[in-house]
Amino acid sequence: TDSGAVWMATQDGTGIISLNQGAYLLFTTADGLLSNWGSVVTGPGDAVAVVHADGVSRLVDGAWESAVLDLPDVKGAQAVIDSNGVLWIPTVSGVVRLEGTEATTLIAPDSDQP
């Protein structure tokens, strides 16, 4: 992030770690994450999100805001946050666009999804 923080998910499901200037913080469901498992996505400024199998957690003004979403076969490690703060999450059948709390699913033209 712009502040120099490095974000990562633990492989054992312990939670999400932020490392900044030699100090680390561990975030878990007790802090507002939907799950201790997920893929961390960073974007412009200090934008941070965690894509879970069943939704998304975003760090907003120092607090986690989480939303349960229908993410069919999510590809969280490939998600991106654009310059407007919109989170784009690829799935097997298309892309989920999350702006604030509003999610829109864009279906791939060759998808069998309705």
C-alpha positions, 0 to 999 in steps of 0.5 A: 500500500502507499503507507508501506504496509505489506498484506498477506494471508496465512496458509493455515487459516490463522488470519490476515497479516499486515506488516508495516515498519517492522511491526505486524498486526493479525486480523481475524473474524474477531476483528470483522473478517468473514473468515480467517481464510482468503486472498488479500488484494491491495489497490491504490492508496491504502485500499485493502480487501480480502476475498473469501469463498463466501464474500468480501471483507474491506478495510474502511477507515481502520475497520473491517466491513464484510459482505456475504456474496454469491461468488461461484468458484471465486478466483480471489487471488486474481482480484483487483481494486481499480483506481476508483476503489471498485473491486473486481473479482473473477469467477468461473462464470464471469466477474463480480464488480463490487462498488461500496456495498453494491455487487454486480455480476457480469456473466461471460458471453459463453457462460451457461449461467442464466 
